[in-house]
Amino acid sequence: MNESNIVLEEIKQKCGRVEEQVDLLKKKLRLIYQGEAFNGRTTKRARSHGKKFQISIKQETARLLGNLGWAYMQKTNYKMAEVIFKKAQMIDADANKALNLALCLMRQSRYEEAYSVLEQVLQGKLQGSDEIKSQNRAEELLIELNANIPQPKFMDDLGLDDDLVKGIDGLLNVWSPIRSRRLPVFEEISSFRDQLAC
């Protein structure tokens, strides 16, 4: 894929022409599948942010799949986006695609699965997990995830009224008194000192 195609892809994405972007990405993936990408070589020289580097067909395939998954996210086709993000992760797993997969799962209200994907990033198990941008985005998604998880309403389900619930809370405080933050040995010393003062 030449640099003009990359620029064209980014412009279409920014202009909201998602259908054309999907078609272009599918075309590029088809060329890789048919062995026509990179002029028959397994790597090519690429440039990003002014730096030159070698990119393999495997890396390019994962990158294109990641972009295709994001395009489907823009179309709110979360099922298709999920499948594509998972394929991209199987080829070349990294934090960015994992975060996009987690977001995709969250949009489908599949919070437990999203949490396990976010955990991989937060624990540094994926390439790019150590980057501050990835960590910040993972933490933001975790906050959003926690805000959207339905909280159990077990007390409401029992049909208990507010006075009874407050009474139970009061009993719990009596049965398990609030502990001091000090170590028990210091509590004993304070108690002994108070006894001597009397």
C-alpha positions in Angstrom: 0.0 0.0 0.0 1.5 3.3 -0.9 1.4 6.5 1.2 -1.2 8.2 -0.9 -3.6 5.4 -0.2 -2.9 5.8 3.6 -3.6 9.5 3.4 -6.7 8.9 1.3 -8.0 6.4 3.9 -7.4 8.9 6.7 -9.1 11.8 4.9 -12.2 9.6 4.2 -12.3 8.6 7.8 -12.1 12.2 9.0 -14.7 13.3 6.5 -17.2 10.7 7.6 -17.2 8.8 4.3 -17.3 5.5 6.2 -18.7 3.4 3.3 -15.9 4.4 1.0 -13.4 3.7 3.7 -14.8 0.2 4.3 -14.6 -0.5 0.6 -11.0 0.7 0.3 -10.0 -1.3 3.4 -11.7 -4.5 2.0 -9.9 -4.0 -1.3 -6.5 -3.7 0.4 -7.2 -6.8 2.4 -8.2 -8.7 -0.7 -4.9 -7.7 -2.3 -3.0 -9.1 0.6 -5.1 -12.3 0.6 -4.4 -12.7 -3.2 -0.6 -12.2 -2.6 -0.6 -9.0 -4.7 0.4 -6.6 -1.9 4.0 -5.4 -1.3 4.9 -6.5 -4.9 5.3 -10.1 -3.8 7.6 -9.2 -0.9 6.9 -10.0 2.8 7.9 -6.6 4.1 8.0 -3.1 2.8 9.4 0.2 4.0 6.8 2.6 5.4 6.9 6.0 6.9 4.9 7.4 9.9 5.4 10.7 11.6 8.6 11.3 9.6 10.2 8.0 10.7 11.0 5.1 8.3 10.5 1.5 9.3 9.9 -2.0 7.9 6.3 -3.3 8.1 5.4 -7.0 7.5 2.3 -8.3 5.7 1.1 -9.6 9.0 1.4 -6.2 10.7 -0.3 -4.5 7.7 -3.1 -7.0 7.8 -3.7 -6.4 11.5 -3.5 -2.6 11.0 -6.1 -2.7 8.1 -8.4 -5.0 10.1 -8.1 -2.6 13.1 -9.1 0.3 10.8 -11.9 -1.8 9.3 -13.2 -2.7 12.8 -13.2 1.0 13.7 -15.1 1.9 10.5 -17.8 -0.7 11.5 -17.9 0.9 14.9 -18.7 4.2 13.3 -21.5 2.5 11.5 -22.7 1.1 14.8 -22.3 -2.4 13.5 -20.8 -3.7 16.7 -21.1 -7.4 15.9 -19.1 -7.0 12.7 -16.6 -4.7 14.5 -16.1 -7.3 17.2 -15.4 -10.1 14.8 -12.9 -8.0 12.9 -11.1 -6.7 16.1 -10.8 -10.3 17.4 -9.3 -11.4 14.0 -6.9 -8.5 14.1 -5.9 -9.4 17.7 -5.2 -13.0 16.6 -2.9 -11.8 13.9 -1.0 -9.1 15.8 -2.3 -8.3 19.3 -1.7 -4.8 20.7 -3.3 -2.4 23.2 -5.0 -0.1 20.7 -7.0 -2.9 19.1 -7.8 -4.4 22.5 -9.1 -1.1 23.7 -11.3 -0.8 20.6 -12.5 -4.3 21.2 -13.4 -3.4 24.8 -15.3 -0.4 23.6 -17.1 -2.5 21.1 -18.1 -5.0 23.8 -19.3 -2.2 26.1 -21.5 -0.9 23.3 -23.1 -4.3 23.3 -23.6 -4.3 27.1 -21.1 -7.2 27.4 -19.3 -5.7 30.4 -17.6 -8.7 31.8 -15.9 -9.5 28.5 -15.0 -5.9 28.1 -13.5 -5.9 31.6 -11.3 -8.9 30.9 -10.0 -7.2 27.7 -9.3 -4.0 29.6 -7.5 -6.0 32.3 -5.0 -7.3 29.7 -4.1 -3.7 28.8 -3.9 -2.4 32.4 -1.7 -5.4 33.4 0.7 -4.6 30.5 0.2 -7.9 28.8 -0.1 -6.5 25.3 2.2 -4.6 23.0 1.8 -0.9 23.6 0.2 -1.4 27.0 3.0 0.5 28.7 2.3 3.7 26.6 0.7 6.4 28.7 -1.9 7.1 26.1 -3.1 3.4 26.2 -3.1 3.4 30.0 -5.1 6.6 30.1 -7.6 5.3 27.6 -7.9 2.0 29.4 -8.6 3.8 32.7 -11.2 6.1 31.0 -13.0 3.0 29.5 -12.9 1.3 32.9 -14.6 4.3 34.5 -17.2 4.3 31.8 -17.7 0.5 32.2 -18.1 0.8 36.0 -20.6 3.6 35.5 -22.7 1.4 33.1 -22.7 -1.9 35.0 -26.1 -2.4 36.5 -25.9 -2.3 40.3 -27.6 -5.2 42.2 -30.9 -4.1 43.8 -31.2 -7.0 46.2 -32.7 -4.9 49.0 -35.3 -3.4 46.7 -36.1 -6.8 45.3 -36.9 -8.0 48.9 -39.5 -5.2 49.2 -37.9 -3.8 52.3 -38.7 -0.2 53.3 -36.1 2.5 53.9 -36.6 2.5 57.7 -35.9 -1.2 58.0 -32.8 -0.9 55.7 -31.5 1.9 57.9 -32.2 -0.2 61.0 -30.2 -3.1 59.6 -27.3 -0.7 58.7 -27.4 0.5 62.3 -27.3 -3.0 63.7 -24.3 -3.8 61.4 -22.4 -0.9 62.8 -23.1 -2.0 66.4 -22.2 -5.6 65.7 -19.0 -4.7 63.9 -17.7 -1.5 65.5 -15.7 0.9 63.4 -12.0 -0.1 63.7 -9.3 2.4 64.3 -6.7 2.8 61.6 -4.0 2.3 64.2 -2.4 -1.1 64.7 -3.9 -3.2 67.5 -0.7 -2.9 69.6 -1.1 0.9 69.7 -4.7 0.5 70.7 -3.6 -1.7 73.6 -0.9 0.9 74.7 -3.6 3.7 74.6 -6.0 1.6 76.6 -3.2 0.8 79.2 -2.2 4.5 79.3 -5.9 5.5 79.9 -6.2 2.9 82.7 -3.0 4.3 84.4 -4.4 7.9 84.1 -7.5 6.9 86.1 
